[in-house]
Amino acid sequence: MKKRNTLLLSGAVFLAMAGCQSKTSENQNEKGQQHETNTTAAVSDSLPAPFATEPTAKISKVIGWPAGKTPTAPAGFVVSKFAAELQNPRWIYVTPNGDILVAEANSAPRLKEKVKAQLNGKAKSQNMGESADRITLFRDADKDGKPEVRAIFLEDLNQPLGMLALNNYFYVANTDGLWRYPYNTGQTKISGKGEKILELPAGGYNNHWTRNIIANADGSKIYISVGSGSNIGENGMEHEVRRANILEVNPDGTGERIFAGGLRNPVGMDWAPNSNTLYTVVNERDNLGDDLVPDYLTSVQEGAFYGWPYSYFGQHEDPRLKGQRPDLVKKAIAPDVPLGAHTASLGLAFYDQKNFPAKYQNGAFIGQHGSWNRSQLVGYKVVFVPFNNGKPSGKPEDFLTGFMADLEKGEVYGRPVGIAVSPSNGLLVADDASNTIWLVQAH
């Protein structure tokens, strides 16, 4: 493997927060920070050794949902089908006026990869046909969970995922670039000509073709998640330039810089309520064993390096790259919340409304698309991470389950991925493998 250094990051510079706080508040913050540090350290210390189990694969088979069957939510919630007969609905975005946009796209394998997928079973685990490459609009004006309008909003894209309405523009992140189109709130179809304002490295390892976007509170910056092009840089780090990063740009595409790096495949991004802290969920690496490396939820520190590919979960050096970049291993910081190895944690949305019970308010919901690089299936559910004062305050817990049909046979009904809070203050969940959008509402 080539050892070319293509990732230069300065150490993060952190300024102490100004302003007066009471002694009680200071003590509470110190206790919270100590708890967070202790939790991360405990997880880090409990990780198994690399290759404790043989790297393996078990690929799920999607069988679809029987008529009348839905995923299962906790008592006090009801689950309904919001939309169906889509084509690999991967991501959800709610516009300022409450329109619900769904990005329909999937991997675009070459013929050789399609044949391989047929032989190893992966073709039964995900949609492998031609990518729809479109965005579909749903409008549920009366908020009864049954949209009155369904229309093609934008088409002829290139594996779109992230969407954003900002400053009379609609932005879409294709796999190979960031585009923007003239947009007026409430329009049901984009008719104006778009412009590509930023080139992005296309495609990527496994399903790392996805590019997500989110703006900061004042709309002055856009953040773009770009996954790695490989598992651990095995194709040479010269092919990983601008990858495994969250990039920051101006709304016109200028001023690009690496906001944070060493993030193998960051996809879901959202701002913790009542804070200026960006969070992301990250898919970690394969082939170190059943229980390495945990996917994770983490705050994104400006200028920070999270380890990929040289280390994981802080400064655990990957034995396959031992000694190659001790300087970057030393810089690597540990993420906040482990989500289980190989769970394919992708979707992320904070619940910033009041309809759900108090324990769920301001907490994070995470869509786990499910494993393939493990001897037993894991993931295939939506989990919840409680937050307090803008920081994780507990371990992940199951929220939306029932996607697994038969664990031993490896059969699943569907695969949850993108998540958004609905205009009716429920939770929308994209189930790409079954071409469905689910709506979870409190009674």
N, C-alpha and C positions, 0 to 999 in steps of 0.2 A: 504494500500500500504506500502511496506517495505521502510524504510528510510535509507537504507545502503548507505554509501558514497563510490562510486566507481569512482569518477571523481575528481582527485586532480590536479589542475592547478595552477601554480604560476602566479602571476601578470605579465603582459607584461613589458619588459624593452625596452625602446626605446632610441636610440642614436641619437643625433642631427646630421644632415647631415653636413659633413665637406665640405670645399671649399668656395671660394669667390663668392659672388653674388652682383650684383649691387643693389642700393637702390630701383630702379624701380622694379626689379624682386622680391625683398623682399615684397614690397607693394602689388604687384599682387598676390603673394602667400598667403599673409595674407588675402586679400579680398576673394580669392577663398576658403580658409579654413573657413572664417567666413560665406560665402554663404552656404557652405556644412553643417556647424554646424547648421545654422538657418533653412535650409531646413529639416534636420533630426528632429530637435526639433519641427518644425511645424507639420510634419507628426505624430510624437509621441503624440503631444497634441491633434490632431484631431481624434485619434482612438476612435471608439465607445466603450461603456461599454460592458464588457462580457455579453453574453446572451441578448443583445439588440433585437435580433431576435431569434426565436426558432431554434436550430440546426435541419437541415433537409437534405434531399438528393434529387437530381434530376440527374438522370443518362442519359447520351446521348445515342442515337442510331445511329450507323454508317451505312450509307446507300450506301457509295461508290460514286465515281465520275462518273457522266454521261460522255459518249463519247465526247471528244473534250473540256470538261470543265476543267479549272485549277484554282488554287488560284489566287488572285488578288494582284498585286504589284502597287506601285505608278506610275504615268506617267513617262515615260522615261525608264521603265524596261519591260522586257519580261520574261514570265514564261513558261518553257517547262518541259516535262516529261523526266528525265534523265534515269530512270530505273523503271521497274515494275515487277510484278509477283514475288516479294520477299516474305519472311515469317516473318512478324513483324520486319521490319528494324528499329532498335532502335537508332543506333549510327553510326557516320561517322568519319573516320580518313583518312587523306591524308598523304601518305608516303613522304619521302624526294625526291623521283624521280617522284612524281605526281600520283602514283597509288591511287585509291580511294577504301578504305576498308569499308565495311558495316557489322556491327554486327547484326545478326538476332537472337533474343531471346525474350521470353516473360515470364510472370508469370507462375509458375508451381503449380497451385492449386491442393490440395488434392480433393478426390471425394466429400467430404462434402462441400468444398468450391465451387466446380463446381455446385453442386445442388443449393446452396444459390445464386450463380451468375445468374443462370437461373431464379430463382424466383424473384430476385430484379432488374433484367434487366441489370446487369453489363456485362453479357455475350454478349450483343449486343453493348457494348461500347468499347470492346477491344478483341483482339485475346486470346482465352482461351484454344486453342488446345495444342498439344505437342510442346514444344519449339524446334525450329530448331537447336539452339546451334551451330551455325557456323558463319564464317566470309567469305563474298563473295568479290572478287576483281573485280574492273572495271578499265580498262585502256582506256583513251581518249587521245591518243598520239597527234592527230592533234587539240585537244581542240575545237572541233566543237559542243560539247554537246551531242555527240552520241558515246558512248564507242565502240571501236572495239573489246575489249576483255572482256569477263565475265567468271570468273572461281571460283571454290570453293578454297579458300585460306587456310582455316583451319577449321576442323570440330571435332565432338565428344567432345565439350566443355561443360561447365556447366553454363548456363545463362551468356554468356560473354557480356561485354559492353565496357569498356575502352581499348584502343589499343595504342601502342607506339613502334616505331622503335628507338633503341638506342644501340650504341656500338656493332654492329654486332649481336644484339639480337632483336627478336620481342617479346614484352610483351603483355599479355592479362589478363585483370582482370575479372576472373570468380566471381560468387557470393560468393564462398567459399575460394578464394585464388588467389594470383598473380603468374602467370606462365610466363616462358620465354623459347624461342626456338632459336636455331641457325638461323641466317637470313642474307642473302646477298641482298643488294639493287637491286631491279628489279625482284626478283624471284616471280613467280605467284602462287606458292603453297609451304606451309611449309611441309617439308618431314622429318626433323630431330626430334629426341625425345625431348620433353619438360621436364622441371623440375619445380616443385612447390616450389617457393622460399619463400613464405609467406602464412601462414594460415590466413583467414579472417572469421569473423562471417557471416554465410550464411543467406540468406532470409531476411525477415523483414516485417514490417507493410505495408499493402496494396502493393504498388509496390516498396518498399524500398530494393529490392534485387540487385539493380544496384550498381556497383563499377566502378568508373571512375579513370583514371590515367593520369598524366602529369609530364614531367620532367622540371627541371629548365634549365637556358640557357646553362650552362656548362656541363649538363648531370650528375652532381655529386649526385643529389637527385631525388627521385620520390615521388610524392604526390598522395595519394589514398583517395578518398572520400567514406565514409561508412555511410549510413543512419541508422536511429534508427530502433529498433525492435518493436516499439510500437508508439502509438499516443503521450502519455505524461508519459511514464514509468509505465503504469498501470500493467504491468506484474512483476514489481519489478526491481529496478535499477541494481541488480546483473546480469540481462539479457542484460544490455546495455553496458557492458565493451567493450571498443574500438569502440563503435558505436557513431553516431551523431558527428563524428569528421572528420577532414582531417588529415591523418597520413602522416608522412615523413619517408622514408627508403632510404638506400643506394641501388644502382642498383643490388646488389646481395641479397637484401631482409633483410640485417642485419641493426642494428642501429635504430630500430623503435622508434619513439616518436610521441606524439600528437602535431601536429603543431598548430592546433586551434580546440576548442571544443564548445559544445553547439549549434551545427548546425544540426537541426533536420534531414533534408535530403538534403545534398549538392550533386549535380550531375554534372552539367556543370562546368568546370574550364578552365580558360585561362589567359594568361599574358597580361596585358594592354600594348599596343605597346609603345616602347620607355621608358620602365620603368622596374623595377624589382618587380612589384606588382602583386600578384596573386589575381584574382577575382573568385567568385563562385556565382551560383544561388542556392537558398535554398527553399524547400517546407516547409511551416510552418504548424502548428497544426490544427486539426479539432474540430468541435463541440462547438465552442464559439459563433457561429452566422454567418450570411451571410458575414459580412465584417471584420471578425477577423479570423485568423491573416494574414496580408499581406505576401505573398511570397516576396523574396527580392534578389537583386543583391548587393554584398558587396565585398570590398577589404578584404583580409584575413590577419589579423594582427597576427604575430607570437606570440604564447602564449596566445592569447585572448580567451575569453569565451563569446558566443553570446546568452546565456540564457536558451536554452532548457535543461530540460523541465520546469524549475522553473519560468522562466519569458520569455517575448516575446518583441520584438522590443525595446531592451534595458532593462529597469528595471520595466516593467509592470508585476507584479506578476500574474501568472496564479492562479485564485481563487480556482481551483481544487487541488492545491498544496500549498495553503497558509501556510506560516510559516515553511515550511519544511527545506529550505536551504537559509535563509536570507544572508548568507555569499556569496553564488554564485549569488544571485540576485544582490547584491551590486557590484559584479565584472562585470556583464553583460554589454556589449557595444552595442549600437544601430547600425544596418546595414546602408548602404549608400542609397539605392534606393528601395522604395516599388514598387512591381509589381502587386498588387491587391491580395485580399484574394482568395484562392482556385483556382488560375489560373494554378497550376501545372507547374510552370516555371522550365524547365529542361535543355534545350539546351543552350549553350553559345559559341559564337565565336566573337572575335574582327576582324573587317575588316581592315587588314593591307596592303591593296593594293590600287591602284590608279584608277581603272576603274569606280568605283561608283562616283557620284558627291561628291564634297568636304565635304558636311555636314555629309556624312556617313563614311568618312575616319577616322580610328582609333576609331570608335564607336563600341558599343556592340550590337549584334543581339541575341535575346533570344527566344527560342521555348517554347510556352505555350501549354502544352498538353491538358489543359481544365479541368473544374471543375466536381465534382460529389457531393460535400458536401455543396450545396448552392441551394436556391429556384429557381434561374435563372442561366442558363449556363453563364460562363465567361471564358476567355482565348480562346483556339482554334484559335491561330494566332501566328505570329512572330512579336515581337515588337523590336523597336530600341531605344537605349539609347545613346545620344550624349556624347562625351568625349572631353575634352580640357586639354592639358598638363597632360595626364594620369589619369584624374579624371572626374567623371560624371559632365556634365555641363547643363543638362536639364532633363525634365521628359520623361518617356517612351512614345513613339508614335507608332501607328500602322504602320507596314510595309507590311506584307504578311497576307491578310485576305481572306474571302470567304470560310472558312472551314465550317461555319455554314450554313446549308441548310434551316432549319425552327426552329427559336428560340422557338416558342410556343410548337411545337411538340417535341422539344428536339432532332431534327435530325441534324446530321453533316455528311459532305462528308468524312472527314478524321481528323487526329489529328497530328499536327506537334510536333516534339520532338528534335532529334539531329540536329546540325547545323555545317557546316564547310565551309571554303572558298575554292572554287574549283581551280584547276590548271589554269583554264581559267579566274581566278579572278572574278568569279561569286559567288553566294551563294547556297550551297547545303542544302536542307532541307529534313530530313527523316520524312515521314508520315507513321508511323507504322501501324495504323489502316487500311489504304488502300493499304498497301504493296508497297508503291511508294517512289521514291526519286525525288524531284523537283529541278530544276535548275533555279535560278533567275539571269538574266544578264542585264546589262545596254545596252541601244541601242547604 
